[in-house]
Amino acid sequence: MADETPADEPVAEPLAGYPHRATFPTRWNDNDVYGHVNNTVHYLAMDTVINAWMIEHAGLRIDPAGDAPVGLCVESGCRYLAPAEYPDTLTVGLRVGALGTSSVTWELGMVRGDGTLVAEGRFVHVFVDKATRRPTPIPERARGAIEGLRSRS
């Protein structure tokens, strides 16, 4: 799963603007018939890195019986720049591009082990009341953590 890259290790230049980085090892079955990591794996990596960060840093708790607001993905996209293939380990950079009252736009960059930028993606999450599914303000603890990932560019 995702591990944080130690701060003292050099990071590929394409991820210099991303305050959080995590590794995402590819698996044998991630390659498709064209010999590269299938596009669905990029989305899996992005979703995993965002949610692992939210659990570790922003207090996200997975509680199906709870009543805490939930973040729903309302938009996503990925621009593919270069192939990756098993056994590449991707380093995924995470930052916040926009932060609203109830929404956050995550920006992600992915590099292979050789430092090549392979993809750039974005996810938009809207926090909603679990019962009504209506937008609700991002919980304060989460908002404070998310603000630390705002893009400085």
N, C-alpha and C positions, 0 to 999 in steps of 0.2 A: 504494500500500500504506500501511501505518501509519507516520505520522511523529509524533515526540514534539512536543507543544506546548511552546514555550519557556516557562520558568518565569516570566518577567517579563510575559507577556501575561495580560490578565484572563481568567478562566475562568468559565463560566456557573456560577452558584450551586449548581445541582443536583449538580455534580461536585466541590464543595469538599472532600468527605470521601474523595476518591479520589487517592492519591499519584501515580499514573501516568495520563497522558492521551495518547491518540493519535487522529489523524484517520483517518477512513475515508470516502473520497468514494464517493457512489453512482454507478451507471452507468445509462445509458439503459435497458438491458434488466433492471434491478432492479425497475422498476415493473411491477405486474401489471395485470390487466384492470380492476381497481377504481381504478386511477390512483394507487396509493401503493406504496411499497417493500414487496415481498412479505416475509412473516414469515421465510422461510428466509435472507434477507439479514442479518437481525439476528444469527442464529446464526453466519453466515459472518464477520461483523464481530467478534463476541466471540471466536471460535476464532482468528482471525487476530491480534487484539491480544494474546491470551494467549501464543500461540506465538512471535510476534515479540518480546515482552518476555522470554520464557524464553530465546530464542536470544541476545538482546543482553545480558541482565543475569544470567542464571542458568546459563549454560554449556550449554544444550541443544544437542546436535549431532545432526543427522539423518544417521545412519550405519546403513544397513540391514544391513551385515555386522558391526557392533559388538555388544558384549555389555552395554552400559550399560543400567541400568534405563530403562523407558519409562513415561510417564504416560498412562494410558488414561482417557478420559471415561466415567464410570460413571453420571452423572446430569447433566441440564441442564434449564433452565427459563427462560422469558422472560415477563415481564408487559408487555404493550403498552399504552402510555398515551396516545399521540398519533401521528398518521401522519407519515411522512417521504415525500418524493418526489424523484425526480431533478429537478434537479441538487443536492439537499442534500448537504452534507458533514457527516457525523456526527462528533462528538467523543465518544470512548469512554473512560470512566473505569474504571480497574482497581484493585481492592484485594483483600486476602485476608480473608475472613470467619472462616475456621477453618483451623487447621493441626494435623494429627496426625502420627503417626510416618511413615505411608506415604501420607497423603492431604492434599489441599489443596482448600478450597472457595473458588473465585474469585467475587467479586461485581463486577458491571459495571453502569454507567449509561451511557445514550446520549442525547445532546442534538443537536438541529438547530442550524443556524447562528444562529437567532434566540434560542437559549438555552432552548427548550422541551424538557423531559425527555420523550423519546419511548418509552423502554423501560428496564426494569431486568431484569438476567439473572443467572444463576448457572451455573457449571460445577463439577462435582466431579471431580477427577483423582485416581486411585490409581496410585502408582508400583509397578510390578511388575517382577520378574525377566523378562528378555526370553524366556528359554527355557521357564521353568516357568509363567509367567503368574501367579505367586503374589505377593502383596504383599511389598514390600521397603522398607526405610527410604529416605526421600528423600535423594539424595546431598547431602553436606555443603555443597558450593558452592551448589547450588540452594537448599537450606534457608536458608542465610544470606541469599541475595538475597530469597527469598520472605518471610522474616520482616520485611524492610523495607517490605513492602506490607500488613502487618496493619492491619486497621481500628482506628482510634483511638476509635470511637464506643462 
